[in-house]
Structure formats: C-alpha cells, structure tokens
Amino acid sequence: MDSNQQEIISAQILRRYRSGQMSRREAMRLLAGLSLGVAGLGAIGAGALATRASTAVAPGDLGHGRHRGLYAPLPHAQATPTATPPPLGERTDGTRVWRVRVAGMDEENQIDLQSFFPRKITINAGDAIFFEFPTPPGFHTVTFLAGGEAPPLIIPDASAATPAAGSPPGTPRLIINPEAAFPSGQTSYDGTAFVNSGLDVVRLPGDPSFVLTFTEPGTYEYQCIPHGAVMKGTVVVQEAGSLLPEDQATVDARGGEERAALIQEGQAAIAEYAEANATARANDTTLWEVSAGAGVGQARVMRFLPEALEIKAGDTVRWVNRSISEPHTVTFLADGMEQPEDIFIEPQPEGPPKIVQNPQTLFPQGSTLPIGEGYVNSGFLGELNGQPLPGGPAFEVTFDATGEYRYYCVLHASGPEGPGMVGKITVS
C-alpha cells in the first residue's frame, strides 16, 4: 500500500470516528495497523486495540485468554475491501482447496465457541485449507508448532526502562508477543516449521485470507495460541491422489453438528448458574455469589450469571470465575470516568506496532474504595494450569450505600452499559 492509499484510508477512519460510526478502539486498531506515525494516532488520543484478554500469571511465562471486538462489526474502509476468499473445491491441477471455520460466537446466548469446525479434516498432499476467521473478529490464531511449544502470548518489554504505572512492585512492562500476534508469513506447511496466522483482531480489511498448502503426508496438530488449553485441531494429509473420505459439504455438515453440540453445552452452563447463591450471615446480611463467565470446555459463556441482582445495603457480592482458563474482570467506573483501555498501541519506526498491556486492567485496582467514588477493578480473574491469575479465582465487594451500580468485564464488553458482558447490582 502506498502513502496516498494510507492517507485516504486514515482520513476515512478518522471521519467515521468523529461522526460516531466507529469506536475509538476500532479507529486506533486500524490506524496502528496502517503503521501511521504518532501524529496520526494522536488525532483520537491515547487508545487501544478492540479488546483482549490474558491468562498472564508471571513475567516471562505469561499465557493468554481471549480478547474480542465481540459486539461491534469491524468497520471496513471503502478503499480496502474485504479480501475475497479463495474458491473451494478442485483446482485445474487436481488438488483441492478446503475450508475450516475458526471459532465463532452464538450471539443470542453470548457463548463463545472455542473450536475449529470441524476439529479434524482429511485431505491429500498438495491440497490447501482456507481457515475462515469469524466476523467480527475474535482473538484467535491458527498455529502449527511442528513439535515445538507455543510462544507465550504476553512477555516483558525488554526495551522498557521502568514498569508501567499501576503495576505491582517488581513487575515489568508487558506487551503482546509479536511472534504470537503477527503472521509468520508462510503459505505452505511440511510439518517441520512453526507456522502462525497471527491474531485475527490485528488483521486489516483487505489482508489476504489465511490459506495453507500441505505438501507432505502426515498427521498435523494445530491450535489457537490464546486458547490452546481447549482449542485444538487436526489435519490428516494423505498421499497425493488418494481417495478422500469426505467432500466439502460433508465437512461443513460435520462442523455444523459440532457447533450445535457446543451451543447446547453452553446453554447447560447458563442454566446451571442462572441464579445467584445466597448465604445468610450472622449480622443479618447476605453473601451473594455471582458467576463471572461459565463453561470449562470449548463452550465459554461470556456473561455474568445472573446479570442483574437485587440486594440490601450491607450485603456482599462475590464473583467467581466459572471458566477458569477464560479470564474476566469485574470493573466499576467512578461517576463520569472514562473507561480504561486494555491495550495501548505504540507505532514503531519499522515493523509492526508494539501492543502494550495496561496494568490497570490486568491487576486489581482500588479494592478499598466505595463503589462509585473511584475506579474499582478485580484484575483478571481465573487461573492457568493451576496457577492463579492476578485477580485470583474470585472478587468480593460489600455494598453499603443504596443505589444502582453497573459493572462490566473489560475484556468482553464495550463498557458498563454494554453491549457485551455487563451486570447490574441494585441495592435497597
């Protein structure tokens, strides 16, 4: 893309932002992806990517959950149309292009489907697979490790001289690992090299589809880096010219059955945690337990359950992450406060931008403040491989004053008013 095209696209992005057609997060993400300078980004102030989550637990070995621009369609600048997917089916040389769908969202129930559809596919050597990412984008990769280990998603920023404000003592400034976030660049796979699609949320309109040609017979496992605990797939590559067990229609149908089964799994989790648990205490107050997300398999419910709760002054609400390896936050803003960004973008003179994790969303903040009088955030709740995330497994708040208090998950909602993963506490 030449400089004239960049100027045209950036002008369109800024115009849409100023007219209210595009959120600041989306505008910042697109401008950063265009490798614009600080002046261009400064037109809309400090900002971030759409949204993101992390299963980070320790500097240098930080995993990552998910981060989505879940609830607003990705805006497309007119000068950069969406890349046309490749034609499926047999090609003139006898090889085929197949399709595997990457994750997806059951919007009606807010169930994130962390799987590949179908999970397993059989093709022939020389065939290619088009990995179709969801629209709007999620926080997913298609990654072949070739027998190695997945790169950590969050790493210390080696170039930072001091920790970021809001970090606990001794914690370095943290960034998303470029090796995980951005494409490795290959278009073919023979089982011997690391191949990564990059995160779908950093892709720009017009970027080429992720299509991978398999050149050697074998059985190849792959995964999504942020959701590697549950989101895995298998490609079986036969000798060229072998009889194929399925056609694309059958593959799609099987993927649809797998998707429907996961939606049912998520609905069962919603039913299980639909009501808050109430425990009476000796001082005539009640401890209420609300689920922050639900589902431990590939169906992850991105909701607070229940979303609305009525309590009495003096009662305590305890939020428990029921998804464990899927991080969530419980975040209250002070009156009139602008919501914090989860990620900051820093354009670099060369190469992709630096994606910086905001410690004010990752770590607990303001836990002793009365709700409404300051920023109160649980930090990332949950655990990874038995190790707690910064916010631990649960978060408690005692409500002493009457009123209505709205809160949200920084990682899975656009703000306390929604849409997305939001909740409301009414205190009488």
C-alpha positions, 0 to 999 in steps of 0.5 A: 500500500502506498502513502496516498492509499494510507492517507485516504484510508486514515482520513476515512477512519478518522471521519467515521470516528468523529461522526460516531460510526466507529469506536475509538478502539476500532479507529486506533486498531486500524490506524496502528495497523496502517503503521501511521506515525504518532501524529496520526494516532494522536488525532483520537488520543491515547487508545487501544486495540478492540479488546483482549484478554490474558491468562498472564500469571508471571513475567516471562511465562505469561499465557493468554485468554481471549480478547474480542471486538465481540459486539461491534462489526469491524468497520471496513474502509471503502478503499480496502475491501474485504479480501475475497476468499479463495474458491473451494473445491478442485483446482485445474491441477487436481488438488483441492482447496478446503475450508475450516471455520475458526471459532465463532460466537452464538450471539443470542446466548453470548457463548463463545465457541472455542473450536475449529469446525470441524476439529479434524479434516482429511485431505491429500498432499498438495491440497490447501485449507482456507481457515475462515476467521469469524466476523467480527473478529475474535482473538484467535490464531491458527498455529502449527508448532511442528513439535515445538511449544507455543510462544507465550502470548504476553512477555516483558518489554525488554526495551522498557526502562521502568514498569508501567504505572499501576503495576505491582512492585517488581513487575515489568512492562508487558506487551503482546508477543509479536511472534504470537500476534503477527503472521509468520508469513508462510503459505505452505506447511511440511510439518517441520516449521512453526507456522502462525496466522497471527491474531485475527483482531490485528488483521486489516480489511483487505489482508489476504485470507489465511490459506495453507498448502500441505505438501507432505503426508502426515498427521498435523496438530494445530491450535489457537495460541490464546486458547490452546488449553481447549482449542485444538485441531487436526489435519490428516494429509494423505498421499497425493491422489488418494481417495478422500473420505469426505467432500466439502459439504460433508465437512461443513455438515460435520462442523455444523453438528459440532457447533450445535453440540457446543451451543447446547453445552453452553446453554447447560452452563447458563442454566446451571448458574442462572441464579445467584447463591445466597448465604445468610450471615450472622449480622443479618446480611447476605453473601451473594455469589455471582458467576463471572463467565461459565463453561470449562470446555470449548463452550465459554459463556461470556456473561455474568450469571445472573446479570442483574441482582437485587440486594440490601445495603450491607450485603456482599457480592462475590464473583467467581470465575466459572471458566477458569482458563477464560479470564474476566474482570469485574470493573466499576467506573467512578461517576463520569470516568472514562473507561480504561483501555486494555491495550495501548498501541505504540507505532514503531519506526519499522515493523509492526506496532508494539501492543502494550498491556495496561496494568490497570486492567490486568491487576486489581485496582482500588479494592478499598474504595466505595463503589462509585467514588473511584475506579474499582477493578478485580484484575483478571480473574481465573487461573492457568494450569493451576496457577492463579491469575492476578485477580485470583479465582474470585472478587468480593465487594460489600455494598453499603450505600443504596443505589444502582451500580453497573459493572462490566468485564473489560475484556468482553464488553464495550463498557458498563452499559454494554453491549457485551458482558455487563451486570447490574447490582441494585441495592435497597 
